Amino acid sequence: MSIPVIDIVKTGENIRNLRKLAGISITELQDIFGFRNPQAIYKWQRGEALPSIDNLLILASVFAILFPEEDVNGINGAWIMTLYL
């Protein structure tokens, strides 16, 4: 069995790139999440922290990313954390 490895820096780069591609500002993303400040988003983008699974699902929705249903219902959540598309 292969254990997935999450590249936190690459994940942050992908979040930043997808956000820019979608034309969404940090402030707009902050409002979508209802965060009081944008620090969590900056930490995600710098690869200092990973969003929680529920926040990753929101990011996927915001960026209009579709995933196979079996992955969404599966135990392994690493597929969304890398945001490799």
MIMAR-323610 format. One record per residue: residue number from 1; residue in one letter; chain; x, y, z of N, C-alpha, C, O in turn. Coordinates in steps of 0.1 Angstrom, whole numbers, m for minus. Last residue first. Example, Ala and Ser with C-alpha at 12.3 -4.5 7.8 and 13.67 -1.06 7.14 Angstrom:
<bado seq="2" type="S" mol="A" n_u="128" n_v="m22" n_w="71" ca_u="137" ca_v="m11" ca_w="71" c_u="129" c_v="0" c_w="79" o_u="134" o_v="11" o_w="80"/>
<bado seq="1" type="A" mol="A" n_u="132" n_v="m57" n_w="78" ca_u="123" ca_v="m45" ca_w="78" c_u="132" c_v="m33" c_w="78" o_u="142" o_v="m33" o_w="85"/>
REM end
This chain:
<bado seq="85" type="L" mol="A" n_u="m41" n_v="198" n_w="m111" ca_u="m51" ca_v="197" ca_w="m121" c_u="m45" c_v="200" c_w="m135" o_u="m52" o_v="200" o_w="m145"/>
<bado seq="84" type="Y" mol="A" n_u="m36" n_v="192" n_w="m78" ca_u="m29" ca_v="191" ca_w="m91" c_u="m39" c_v="189" c_w="m102" o_u="m46" o_v="178" o_w="m102"/>
<bado seq="83" type="L" mol="A" n_u="m42" n_v="196" n_w="m52" ca_u="m48" ca_v="205" ca_w="m62" c_u="m40" c_v="204" c_w="m75" o_u="m39" o_v="215" o_w="m81"/>
<bado seq="82" type="T" mol="A" n_u="m35" n_v="182" n_w="m29" ca_u="m24" ca_v="186" ca_w="m38" c_u="m29" c_v="196" c_w="m49" o_u="m22" o_v="204" o_w="m54"/>
<bado seq="81" type="M" mol="A" n_u="m59" n_v="177" n_w="m16" ca_u="m49" ca_v="186" ca_w="m10" c_u="m38" c_v="190" c_w="m19" o_u="m32" o_v="201" o_w="m18"/>
<bado seq="80" type="I" mol="A" n_u="m73" n_v="159" n_w="m30" ca_u="m77" ca_v="173" ca_w="m31" c_u="m66" c_v="182" c_w="m26" o_u="m65" o_v="194" o_w="m30"/>
<bado seq="79" type="W" mol="A" n_u="m61" n_v="135" n_w="m24" ca_u="m63" ca_v="139" ca_w="m38" c_u="m66" c_v="153" c_w="m40" o_u="m62" o_v="160" o_w="m49"/>
<bado seq="78" type="A" mol="A" n_u="m62" n_v="130" n_w="3" ca_u="m49" ca_v="136" ca_w="m3" c_u="m51" c_v="141" c_w="m17" o_u="m44" o_v="150" o_w="m21"/>
<bado seq="77" type="G" mol="A" n_u="m82" n_v="117" n_w="15" ca_u="m85" ca_v="131" ca_w="11" c_u="m73" c_v="137" c_w="5" o_u="m73" o_v="149" o_w="1"/>
<bado seq="76" type="N" mol="A" n_u="m95" n_v="86" n_w="16" ca_u="m82" ca_v="93" ca_w="13" c_u="m85" c_v="107" c_w="8" o_u="m90" o_v="108" o_w="m4"/>
<bado seq="75" type="I" mol="A" n_u="m121" n_v="76" n_w="18" ca_u="m114" ca_v="80" ca_w="30" c_u="m102" c_v="89" c_w="27" o_u="m99" o_v="98" o_w="35"/>
<bado seq="74" type="G" mol="A" n_u="m146" n_v="88" n_w="m6" ca_u="m136" ca_v="79" ca_w="m1" c_u="m129" c_v="85" c_w="12" o_u="m131" o_v="96" o_w="16"/>
<bado seq="73" type="N" mol="A" n_u="m162" n_v="106" n_w="m18" ca_u="m168" ca_v="98" ca_w="m7" c_u="m158" c_v="88" c_w="m1" o_u="m161" o_v="81" o_w="9"/>
<bado seq="72" type="V" mol="A" n_u="m145" n_v="118" n_w="m36" ca_u="m152" ca_v="127" ca_w="m26" c_u="m157" c_v="118" c_w="m14" o_u="m157" o_v="122" o_w="m3"/>
<bado seq="71" type="D" mol="A" n_u="m138" n_v="96" n_w="m51" ca_u="m128" ca_v="103" ca_w="m43" c_u="m134" c_v="111" c_w="m32" o_u="m129" o_v="111" o_w="m21"/>
<bado seq="70" type="E" mol="A" n_u="m161" n_v="90" n_w="m65" ca_u="m156" ca_v="80" ca_w="m56" c_u="m145" c_v="86" c_w="m47" o_u="m143" o_v="81" o_w="m36"/>
<bado seq="69" type="E" mol="A" n_u="m165" n_v="113" n_w="m81" ca_u="m173" ca_v="111" ca_w="m69" c_u="m168" c_v="101" c_w="m59" o_u="m169" o_v="102" o_w="m47"/>
<bado seq="68" type="P" mol="A" n_u="m137" n_v="132" n_w="m92" ca_u="m145" ca_v="119" ca_w="m93" c_u="m152" c_v="117" c_w="m80" o_u="m147" o_v="118" o_w="m69"/>
<bado seq="67" type="F" mol="A" n_u="m142" n_v="167" n_w="m91" ca_u="m134" ca_v="155" ca_w="m87" c_u="m143" c_v="143" c_w="m89" o_u="m155" o_v="144" o_w="m88"/>
<bado seq="66" type="L" mol="A" n_u="m138" n_v="199" n_w="m105" ca_u="m146" ca_v="187" ca_w="m103" c_u="m137" c_v="175" c_w="m100" o_u="m126" o_v="174" o_w="m106"/>
<bado seq="65" type="I" mol="A" n_u="m136" n_v="232" n_w="m95" ca_u="m128" ca_v="220" ca_w="m98" c_u="m137" c_v="208" c_w="m95" o_u="m144" o_v="207" o_w="m85"/>
<bado seq="64" type="A" mol="A" n_u="m142" n_v="260" n_w="m92" ca_u="m149" ca_v="251" ca_w="m101" c_u="m142" c_v="239" c_w="m105" o_u="m141" o_v="236" o_w="m117"/>
<bado seq="63" type="F" mol="A" n_u="m132" n_v="274" n_w="m72" ca_u="m123" ca_v="273" ca_w="m84" c_u="m130" c_v="265" c_w="m94" o_u="m124" o_v="262" o_w="m105"/>
<bado seq="62" type="V" mol="A" n_u="m152" n_v="270" n_w="m53" ca_u="m149" ca_v="284" ca_w="m57" c_u="m141" c_v="283" c_w="m70" o_u="m144" o_v="291" o_w="m79"/>
<bado seq="61" type="S" mol="A" n_u="m149" n_v="242" n_w="m49" ca_u="m162" ca_v="248" ca_w="m54" c_u="m159" c_v="262" c_w="m60" o_u="m164" o_v="265" o_w="m71"/>
<bado seq="60" type="A" mol="A" n_u="m124" n_v="241" n_w="m38" ca_u="m127" ca_v="233" ca_w="m51" c_u="m139" c_v="239" c_w="m57" o_u="m140" o_v="240" o_w="m69"/>
<bado seq="59" type="L" mol="A" n_u="m127" n_v="255" n_w="m15" ca_u="m118" ca_v="260" ca_w="m25" c_u="m121" c_v="254" c_w="m39" o_u="m121" o_v="260" o_w="m49"/>
<bado seq="58" type="I" mol="A" n_u="m145" n_v="238" n_w="m2" ca_u="m150" ca_v="251" ca_w="m6" c_u="m141" c_v="257" c_w="m16" o_u="m146" o_v="263" o_w="m26"/>
<bado seq="57" type="L" mol="A" n_u="m127" n_v="217" n_w="2" ca_u="m139" ca_v="214" ca_w="m6" c_u="m145" c_v="228" c_w="m11" o_u="m150" o_v="229" o_w="m22"/>
<bado seq="56" type="L" mol="A" n_u="m109" n_v="229" n_w="19" ca_u="m105" ca_v="224" ca_w="6" c_u="m117" c_v="222" c_w="m4" o_u="m116" o_v="225" o_w="m16"/>
<bado seq="55" type="N" mol="A" n_u="m125" n_v="232" n_w="41" ca_u="m121" ca_v="244" ca_w="34" c_u="m115" c_v="240" c_w="20" o_u="m117" o_v="248" o_w="11"/>
<bado seq="54" type="D" mol="A" n_u="m127" n_v="205" n_w="49" ca_u="m139" ca_v="212" ca_w="45" c_u="m136" c_v="225" c_w="38" o_u="m143" o_v="229" o_w="29"/>
<bado seq="53" type="I" mol="A" n_u="m100" n_v="199" n_w="54" ca_u="m107" ca_v="192" ca_w="43" c_u="m120" c_v="200" c_w="39" o_u="m123" o_v="201" o_w="27"/>
<bado seq="52" type="S" mol="A" n_u="m82" n_v="229" n_w="60" ca_u="m89" ca_v="217" ca_w="64" c_u="m96" c_v="211" c_w="52" o_u="m98" o_v="217" o_w="42"/>
<bado seq="51" type="P" mol="A" n_u="m52" n_v="239" n_w="42" ca_u="m66" ca_v="241" ca_w="46" c_u="m72" c_v="228" c_w="51" o_u="m67" o_v="217" o_w="47"/>
<bado seq="50" type="L" mol="A" n_u="m20" n_v="238" n_w="57" ca_u="m29" ca_v="233" ca_w="47" c_u="m43" c_v="236" c_w="52" o_u="m46" o_v="236" o_w="64"/>
<bado seq="49" type="A" mol="A" n_u="8" n_v="261" n_w="59" ca_u="m3" ca_v="254" ca_w="65" c_u="m12" c_v="249" c_w="54" o_u="m12" o_v="254" o_w="43"/>
<bado seq="48" type="E" mol="A" n_u="28" n_v="272" n_w="44" ca_u="30" ca_v="271" ca_w="59" c_u="19" c_v="263" c_w="66" o_u="21" o_v="259" o_w="77"/>
<bado seq="47" type="G" mol="A" n_u="26" n_v="279" n_w="18" ca_u="29" ca_v="265" ca_w="21" c_u="33" c_v="263" c_w="36" o_u="41" o_v="254" o_w="39"/>
<bado seq="46" type="R" mol="A" n_u="16" n_v="303" n_w="11" ca_u="31" ca_v="302" ca_w="13" c_u="35" c_v="288" c_w="17" o_u="47" o_v="286" o_w="18"/>
<bado seq="45" type="Q" mol="A" n_u="m11" n_v="298" n_w="10" ca_u="m4" ca_v="301" ca_w="m3" c_u="11" c_v="300" c_w="m1" o_u="18" o_v="297" o_w="m11"/>
<bado seq="44" type="W" mol="A" n_u="m17" n_v="294" n_w="37" ca_u="m19" ca_v="283" ca_w="27" c_u="m11" c_v="286" c_w="15" o_u="m4" o_v="277" o_w="10"/>
<bado seq="43" type="K" mol="A" n_u="m11" n_v="319" n_w="47" ca_u="m3" ca_v="307" ca_w="52" c_u="m5" c_v="295" c_w="42" o_u="5" o_v="288" o_w="39"/>
<bado seq="42" type="Y" mol="A" n_u="m31" n_v="334" n_w="35" ca_u="m16" ca_v="337" ca_w="32" c_u="m8" c_v="325" c_w="36" o_u="2" o_v="321" o_w="29"/>
<bado seq="41" type="I" mol="A" n_u="m53" n_v="323" n_w="47" ca_u="m51" ca_v="322" ca_w="32" c_u="m37" c_v="324" c_w="28" o_u="m31" o_v="317" o_w="20"/>
<bado seq="40" type="A" mol="A" n_u="m49" n_v="330" n_w="74" ca_u="m49" ca_v="316" ca_w="70" c_u="m47" c_v="314" c_w="55" o_u="m40" o_v="305" o_w="51"/>
<bado seq="39" type="Q" mol="A" n_u="m50" n_v="359" n_w="72" ca_u="m38" ca_v="352" ca_w="76" c_u="m38" c_v="337" c_w="72" o_u="m28" o_v="332" o_w="67"/>
<bado seq="38" type="P" mol="A" n_u="m71" n_v="377" n_w="67" ca_u="m67" ca_v="368" ca_w="57" c_u="m55" c_v="359" c_w="60" o_u="m49" o_v="353" o_w="51"/>
<bado seq="37" type="N" mol="A" n_u="m97" n_v="378" n_w="93" ca_u="m85" ca_v="383" ca_w="87" c_u="m80" c_v="373" c_w="77" o_u="m84" o_v="361" o_w="77"/>
<bado seq="36" type="R" mol="A" n_u="m121" n_v="366" n_w="97" ca_u="m120" ca_v="380" ca_w="101" c_u="m107" c_v="386" c_w="95" o_u="m107" o_v="399" o_w="93"/>
<bado seq="35" type="F" mol="A" n_u="m137" n_v="347" n_w="71" ca_u="m126" ca_v="349" ca_w="80" c_u="m125" c_v="364" c_w="84" o_u="m128" o_v="373" o_w="76"/>
<bado seq="34" type="G" mol="A" n_u="m156" n_v="338" n_w="53" ca_u="m160" ca_v="344" ca_w="65" c_u="m149" c_v="346" c_w="75" o_u="m152" o_v="347" o_w="87"/>
<bado seq="33" type="F" mol="A" n_u="m150" n_v="327" n_w="29" ca_u="m148" ca_v="319" ca_w="40" c_u="m153" c_v="325" c_w="53" o_u="m155" o_v="318" o_w="63"/>
<bado seq="32" type="I" mol="A" n_u="m155" n_v="350" n_w="13" ca_u="m162" ca_v="337" ca_w="10" c_u="m161" c_v="328" c_w="22" o_u="m171" o_v="321" o_w="25"/>
<bado seq="31" type="D" mol="A" n_u="m137" n_v="369" n_w="24" ca_u="m152" ca_v="370" ca_w="25" c_u="m159" c_v="357" c_w="23" o_u="m169" o_v="354" o_w="30"/>
<bado seq="30" type="Q" mol="A" n_u="m113" n_v="358" n_w="15" ca_u="m115" ca_v="359" ca_w="29" c_u="m130" c_v="361" c_w="32" o_u="m135" o_v="355" o_w="41"/>
<bado seq="29" type="L" mol="A" n_u="m117" n_v="361" n_w="m12" ca_u="m116" ca_v="347" ca_w="m7" c_u="m118" c_v="348" c_w="8" o_u="m125" o_v="339" o_w="14"/>
<bado seq="28" type="E" mol="A" n_u="m116" n_v="389" n_w="m14" ca_u="m128" ca_v="382" ca_w="m18" c_u="m128" c_v="367" c_w="m12" o_u="m139" o_v="363" o_w="m8"/>
<bado seq="27" type="T" mol="A" n_u="m89" n_v="393" n_w="m5" ca_u="m101" ca_v="398" ca_w="3" c_u="m114" c_v="391" c_w="m1" o_u="m122" o_v="388" o_w="8"/>
<bado seq="26" type="I" mol="A" n_u="m75" n_v="381" n_w="m25" ca_u="m74" ca_v="375" ca_w="m11" c_u="m86" c_v="380" c_w="m3" o_u="m92" o_v="372" o_w="4"/>
<bado seq="25" type="S" mol="A" n_u="m95" n_v="379" n_w="m55" ca_u="m85" ca_v="385" ca_w="m46" c_u="m85" c_v="378" c_w="m33" o_u="m94" o_v="370" o_w="m29"/>
<bado seq="24" type="I" mol="A" n_u="m98" n_v="360" n_w="m84" ca_u="m103" ca_v="362" ca_w="m70" c_u="m92" c_v="368" c_w="m62" o_u="m81" o_v="363" o_w="m61"/>
<bado seq="23" type="G" mol="A" n_u="m93" n_v="349" n_w="m109" ca_u="m95" ca_v="364" ca_w="m108" c_u="m101" c_v="367" c_w="m94" o_u="m109" o_v="377" o_w="m93"/>
<bado seq="22" type="A" mol="A" n_u="m86" n_v="324" n_w="m114" ca_u="m101" ca_v="326" ca_w="m112" c_u="m104" c_v="341" c_w="m111" o_u="m115" o_v="345" o_w="m111"/>
<bado seq="21" type="L" mol="A" n_u="m59" n_v="327" n_w="m113" ca_u="m65" ca_v="323" ca_w="m126" c_u="m80" c_v="325" c_w="m126" o_u="m87" o_v="329" o_w="m136"/>
<bado seq="20" type="K" mol="A" n_u="m55" n_v="332" n_w="m86" ca_u="m53" ca_v="342" ca_w="m96" c_u="m59" c_v="339" c_w="m109" o_u="m65" o_v="348" o_w="m116"/>
<bado seq="19" type="R" mol="A" n_u="m63" n_v="307" n_w="m76" ca_u="m70" ca_v="319" ca_w="m71" c_u="m68" c_v="330" c_w="m82" o_u="m77" o_v="337" o_w="m86"/>
<bado seq="18" type="L" mol="A" n_u="m45" n_v="290" n_w="m88" ca_u="m59" ca_v="288" ca_w="m91" c_u="m67" c_v="301" c_w="m87" o_u="m76" o_v="305" o_w="m94"/>
<bado seq="17" type="N" mol="A" n_u="m21" n_v="300" n_w="m76" ca_u="m23" ca_v="300" ca_w="m90" c_u="m37" c_v="299" c_w="m94" o_u="m42" o_v="306" o_w="m103"/>
<bado seq="16" type="R" mol="A" n_u="m26" n_v="295" n_w="m48" ca_u="m23" ca_v="308" ca_w="m53" c_u="m26" c_v="309" c_w="m68" o_u="m33" o_v="319" o_w="m73"/>
<bado seq="15" type="I" mol="A" n_u="m29" n_v="267" n_w="m49" ca_u="m40" ca_v="275" ca_w="m44" c_u="m38" c_v="289" c_w="m49" o_u="m48" o_v="295" o_w="m54"/>
<bado seq="14" type="N" mol="A" n_u="m3" n_v="260" n_w="m59" ca_u="m15" ca_v="257" ca_w="m67" c_u="m27" c_v="265" c_w="m62" o_u="m35" o_v="270" o_w="m70"/>
<bado seq="13" type="E" mol="A" n_u="13" n_v="268" n_w="m37" ca_u="15" ca_v="274" ca_w="m51" c_u="2" c_v="272" c_w="m59" o_u="m2" o_v="281" o_w="m66"/>
<bado seq="12" type="G" mol="A" n_u="3" n_v="250" n_w="m18" ca_u="1" ca_v="265" ca_w="m16" c_u="3" c_v="272" c_w="m29" o_u="m5" o_v="281" o_w="m32"/>
<bado seq="11" type="T" mol="A" n_u="11" n_v="226" n_w="m29" ca_u="m3" ca_v="228" ca_w="m26" c_u="m6" c_v="243" c_w="m25" o_u="m15" o_v="249" o_w="m31"/>
<bado seq="10" type="K" mol="A" n_u="38" n_v="229" n_w="m28" ca_u="32" ca_v="228" ca_w="m41" c_u="17" c_v="231" c_w="m39" o_u="11" o_v="237" o_w="m48"/>
<bado seq="9" type="V" mol="A" n_u="41" n_v="229" n_w="1" ca_u="45" ca_v="240" ca_w="m7" c_u="39" c_v="240" c_w="m21" o_u="34" o_v="251" o_w="m25"/>
<bado seq="8" type="I" mol="A" n_u="32" n_v="203" n_w="8" ca_u="25" ca_v="215" ca_w="13" c_u="29" c_v="228" c_w="5" o_u="20" o_v="237" o_w="3"/>
<bado seq="7" type="D" mol="A" n_u="26" n_v="175" n_w="m6" ca_u="36" ca_v="185" ca_w="m8" c_u="29" c_v="199" c_w="m4" o_u="22" o_v="205" o_w="m12"/>
<bado seq="6" type="I" mol="A" n_u="18" n_v="146" n_w="9" ca_u="13" ca_v="159" ca_w="5" c_u="24" c_v="169" c_w="5" o_u="31" o_v="171" o_w="15"/>
<bado seq="5" type="V" mol="A" n_u="18" n_v="113" n_w="m1" ca_u="26" ca_v="124" ca_w="5" c_u="21" c_v="137" c_w="0" o_u="19" o_v="139" o_w="m12"/>
<bado seq="4" type="P" mol="A" n_u="0" n_v="83" n_w="6" ca_u="2" ca_v="95" ca_w="m2" c_u="10" c_v="105" c_w="6" o_u="9" o_v="106" o_w="18"/>
<bado seq="3" type="I" mol="A" n_u="14" n_v="51" n_w="7" ca_u="9" ca_v="62" ca_w="15" c_u="11" c_v="75" c_w="8" o_u="22" o_v="78" o_w="4"/>
<bado seq="2" type="S" mol="A" n_u="6" n_v="21" n_w="m9" ca_u="13" ca_v="34" ca_w="m10" c_u="7" c_v="45" c_w="m1" o_u="m5" o_v="47" o_w="m3"/>
<bado seq="1" type="M" mol="A" n_u="8" n_v="m12" n_w="0" ca_u="0" ca_v="0" ca_w="0" c_u="9" c_v="12" c_w="0" o_u="18" o_v="13" o_w="8"/>
REM end
